[in-house]
Amino acid sequence: MIQKRNLHSGLVDYIQSAGGVGTRFAAGGQTYYVDNNSGADGASGEDWDHALKTLSKAMAVSHANIATASKTWAKRNTIYLAADSITEDLVLFAHKTDVVGVGAKDSYSMPCIVGNHVPAARGTSTRFFNVQFRCPAAGGVIMTLNSSNEGIQFHGCHFNGWNTIPATIALMATASPRLEVVGCKFKGAISVAAIQLNAGDGNGTIIADNIIGSAGIGIDINASFTCVNEQAYVVDNIINATGLVIDDDADTTIAYIGNRGISAGNFGVTSHDIPAAYSLDNQVTGADSSGLVPSTDQEY
């Protein structure tokens, strides 16, 4: 059973308050509005009647507001995003800003952003709620995070790898500590890995309560991924992968608890690479059999 424990109130509160004009989040920051259908990037963004058109513009405005003076630095801003589908590459995130999807794309109750997103140079503690990220027709990596992007969070979001050319990776993070991916869905024929954690600082990484589908690996961990000061957790995920459901080459940095995985490979080295010493109550099913990881008689 999926336990959306980190979505029990936060996302609901955001959506319920989204309809109010001039509503401010409880943290005391500024609120901005984006309407991709009727907004204009020359507008103030202060309410729905003066909404901005693109999320990129709203990010830039919010970031500038947070950085104006010491009295705003400790607060959080909120961006409400209404759209069916936006095509834009997000190249900069905003410090201490929450992006909340309140629109809809066809049968999806959230706005969709189509692009290859590589935020650089800034973006600390940006959080996304109820937003779908889809790869463009050329495929590639949907979301690429680096060492400039600390404390990035995705809650209740979708990563859609389907297009003319499928995505290679949905979410790739390199030395991006305190990344949280909670209650999200990864879907489409993602060819390499749904989530890839590369070498470097992964302190405080949490991947929990997600439904992950991949035509390659479900969650891929580089051998040089490190956690020195804050434990990393992969907890209660459901993973359906053509390759390994989890491929952990680091072996001593992440705790795996309560994950459920289905692999097209035979049970064992072709279905999962999960360090037994850091595992509790993980169930993996391969093409030929299934078992708990760790078990009493075999470790992988």
N, C-alpha and C positions, 0 to 999 in steps of 0.2 A: 504494500500500500504506500502511495506517495504521500509524504507528509510535508505540505507546503508551509512549514512552520514559520518561515521568514516572510510569508505573504499574507499572514492571517489578518493584519490590520493596515499595514502601511499602504499597500496598493489600493485597497478599498477606500481608505481615507483620501488618497490622492484623487481618485476618480470621482468620488462624491463631491469634492470641493472644486472640481475643474469647471463646473458650470457657472460658478460665481465670477462676476466681473470684478477685477481688482483684488481678488482673494490672495492673501499672502500665506505662505507656509509658516508653520508654527515657529520655525527657527528664526524668523524675523527678517529674512532676506527679501529681495525683489522678485516679483513674478512677471514672466514674459509669456506671450501667446504667439503661436505660429499657426497660420491657416494657409496651407499650400495652394488651396484653390482660389481664395479671394484676398489673401494678404499681399503686402508690398514691403520690400526690404527697406524702403525709405520711410516707413511708418515708425511710430514709437514703440510698438509691441506691448503697450501697457494694458490693453484689454482686447477682447475679441473684435471690436469695431475698428481697432487700429493695429491689427495683427501683422506680424512679419510674415514673409513668404517662405523663407528657407530656414532650416535648422542651423546651417552654417552661420548665417547672420545672427541668429539668436544666441548661439554659442559665443560669438565674438562680443556681442553686447553684454552678455552676462559676465563673461570673463573680465571685461573692462570695468564693470560695476564692482565686482568683488575686489579688484585690485586698486580701487580709487583711494581708499584711506583705511587707516587702522580700524575705524568704527564699523566697517563692512567686512573686513577680512575674516572674522571668526563666524560669520553667518553663512547660511546656505541659500542660494537662489533656486527658483523653480521655473522650468520651461514646460508649458503645455503644448503638445504637438497634435494638431488635427490635420489629417490628410488621408487620401486613399493610398497613393503611391508617389513617392518623391525619388527622383534620380539625382543623387549628388554624392560626392566622395567627401567624407568628413576628414579634414586634414588637421584640425585643431579642436581639442576639447576645452571646456570651460572649467576652471577651478570651482570646487564646492558647489556644483550645480546638479539638480535633479531634472532629468528629461522624462516626462510622463506622456505616454501615448493615449490620446482620448478619441482618436478618429477610428476609421474602419476601412479595410481593404477587402472588398468582396465579402466572402464568408468569414474573414478574419476580423475579430473585434479589436483591431489595433492598426495603426498606420504602418506602412511599409516603406523602408528606405532601401533603394537599390544602389549598390556601389561597392567599391573596394576602399575600406576606411583605414587610413594609416595616420592617426593623430600623432603629431610630433611637437616637441619643444615645450609643451605644457599639457596639463590635464591631470590634476590631482583630485581624487575623491569625486569624480563624475559618476553619477548613478543613472541607469536607464530602467524605466518601468514600462511594461506593456508596449514594447516596440518590436516590430519585425525587421530583421536585417536580411536582405536577399542579395545574392551575387548578381552581377550584370551578365549580359549575354556572353561575354568573353571569359567568364569563370573567374579563377584566381582565388585569393584569400579574401574572405569577407571582412574580417576584423583583425588588424595587426596592432598589437600593443608592444611598447618598448619601455625602457627604463625611465622615460619622462612621464609615464602613465602609472602613477601609484594610486592604489585604493579605488580602482575602477570596479563598478558593480553592475551586474545585469540581473534583474528580477522579473520573472514572468515574461521574458522576451522569447521571440522565435528567431532562429538562425536557419534560413532556407537556402540550401545549396543547389536547388534546381534552377536551371536555365538552359539556353542553347548548348553551352558548355558548362557542365556542373562545377561547383566550387571545388578547389583542391582541399582547402582547410576552412572551417567556419570561423574558429576563434584561435588565434595564435598569439602567445604572450612570451616575451623574452625579457627576463629580469624586470618583471612588472609585479612588485610585491603587493600583498593584500588584495589580490583579485578575488572577487566573489561572483559566482555564477549559480543562481538559486532559482529553482522552479522554472527553468527554461526548457524549450524544445529545440532539438537539432534534427533537421529532416532534409530530404533530397539526396541525390546520389553523390554525396561528398566523397571524393575519390581517395584522399590521403588520410585525413583524420578529422573528426569533428572538433576536438579540442587538442591543441598541441602546446605543451609547456616546454620551452626551450631552456638552454643553459642560463644560469644566473640566479639572482635573488628571487625566491618564490615565497618568502616569509608570509605567513598568514593566509595563504591561498585556500579558498573553500569552494568546492564544487559539490553541490548538494541538491537532491530532490529533482534532478533533471531527467527528461526522457531524451535519449540520445540515439539517433540512427546514423549509420555511416556505411558507405560502400568500401571503406578502408578500415582504419583503426578507430575505435571509439574515443579513448583518451590516451594520448601518447606523451610520455614523460622522458625528456632527455637525460642522459647519464650524468650531466653536470648541473642539473636543476638542484638548487640548494635551499635549505631552510635552517638558519642558524639560531634565530631568536624567537620565532613564532612557528608553531607546528602547522602543517598543512593537512587538510582533510578532504577526502573524496567519500561522500556519505550518501546512501539511499538513492543512488542513481539506477535507472533502468536503461540498459545499453543493448542495442541490437546491431551487430557489426559483421561485415563480411570477413574482416580480418580479426585481429585480437580485440577483445572488448576493452581491455586495459593493457598497455605495454609500458611498464615501468622499468627503465634502465638505470634509474638512480638507486632504487632498492631500499634506501634507509631514510627517506625524507618525508614520506606521505603516509598517513594512516588511512586504511581502507575499511569501511564499516558498512555492512548492510547493503552492498550493491548487488544487483541482479543483472546477469549478462547472458546473451545468446550470441554464439559465434557460428559462422559457417564452417570453421575449421574443426578438426577432431579435438576432443577434450584433452587438454594438456598444453604443450608448448605452442600449439597453433591456435588455441582459443584464448589464452590469457598469459600474461607475465605479471603476476601480483606477488610481492614479497610476503611470504607466509608469516614472518615475524612481525609484520605490521598490519595484519589483516584480522578481521573479526566478522563472522557471519556473512561472507560473500558467497553467492551461489552462481555458478557458471554452467551453462549447457552448451556442449559442442555437438557436432554432427553425429557423433557416435554414442555419447553418454553425457552424464552431468555429475557434478560434485560440489562440495563445499570447499572454499578456500579460506583458511587452510583446512586440511583434513588430518586425520590421525595417522594416515599411512603414506601420504604423498605431498610433496611441496614443489612448487615451480618458481 
